Structures are given as C-alpha cells and as structure tokens.
Amino acid sequence: MMFAKKRVKLLAFQGIIEVPSWVALGFWIVLQIVLGLGLLGAGTGGGVAYAAHIGGFLAGLILIKFFDPLKRNQLEG
C-alpha cells in the first residue's frame, strides 16, 4: 500500500523482468494460496506455513493504517 507504484525485479521464465510491485505481490499471494491448498502436489504438512504467510500479509495490510510512518510524519510536521 505504501509503495504500490514502485517497480520490482522478478525472476521469470524470460529472465529477470521489472514489474509493478502490486503485480509481484499478487503473484505471491496466488502462489501462497495454491501451495497452501496443495493443488500443485506440494505434499502434506506445509499448509500451516502458507496460511501463516497469508495471515501475516492480511494483518500488515490492516495494521499499516495505524502504524504508517509516512502519514505520521505528515501529521507531526
């Protein structure tokens, strides 16, 4: 949310490419969900770790509203 328009480097089949951060994040979220559900044959026992990653992402998405240092600096200055 803080740097949604920034570009990041992503390792893809074509090599290293630059994409907007929201594209890379969207890909990561889909990957976590698919692997967490075991749709790619990831085996058993890894679902908790994937769910924890998704839960941490969602918690950060909610809590950034309360702890955003960029907005805090604007209010103080």
Stockholm file with secondary structure:
# STOCKHOLM 1.0

chainA/1-77         MMFAKKRVKLLAFQGIIEVPSWVALGFWIVLQIVLGLGLLGAGTGGGVAYAAHIGGFLAGLILIKFFDPLKRNQLEG
#=GR chainA/1-77 SS CTTTTCEEEEEETTEEEEEEHHHHHHHHHHHHHHHHHTTTCCCSSCHHHHHHHHHHHHHHHHHHHHHCHHHHHHHHC
#=GC SS_cons        CTTTTCEEEEEETTEEEEEEHHHHHHHHHHHHHHHHHTTTCCCSSCHHHHHHHHHHHHHHHHHHHHHCHHHHHHHHC
//
